[in-house]
């Protein structure tokens, strides 16, 4: 079975993610989708492996995504669980997707969503703050060395999209530590969108970054989240989902 066919036929969840999930999209925003599929026995027990399938489309000869482009990745259940245990920001967002952006979800997908509490941990402090740090470093690159969104740097003096991701990640990380979950659309989606369209200076963004980092540091100390994911129960969940799915297929 070809891998794209494997992923499509065995998909248990499909969501709309990115700016449409965050509530920060503009008229020129591209679309982002993510899914999870349960691999067949031979892709788990045999020598064949398929961790993820990319179904993205992209306007030819462009560096950045444009309106009409689609980013679409379907992860195997095993790969998704591995990343979710690490509290990967792009992955754990799926647990909290709103009804509007939950496009497909069968009973196996719902059981995975219902067990989000097994995955969420204080490790999110390190991952969300770490991903945010990577965005901040990108902002420090001189505009003459930038590619892809050089026009943003020339227009606003810095890459506003990197800046919006930076603030979004810090806001999400703070919510995760304080509330134990995320909310979509983002409660401060207008702020993140305004940063993306260049309404704030780089100095303002960096000052906001420093403020949020201090809040996250304090939230980490006070957080009631478990220290790490409950891997014992997650292991049982993965085995149960695989076996039950194979029994009905």
ABEGO torsion letter per residue (X at the ends): XBAAAAAAAABABBBBBEAAAAGABBAABBBBBBBBBBBBAAAAABABBBABBBABBBBBGBABBBBGBBBBBBBBAAAAAAAAAAGBAAAAAAAABBAAABABBBAAAAAAAAAAAAABBAAAAAAAAAAAAAAAAAAABBAAABBGAAAAAAAAGBBAAAAAAAAAAAAAAAAAAAAGBBBOBBAAAAAAAAAAAGABBAAAAAAAAAAAAAAAAAAAAABABBABBBAAAAAAAAAAAAAAAAAAX
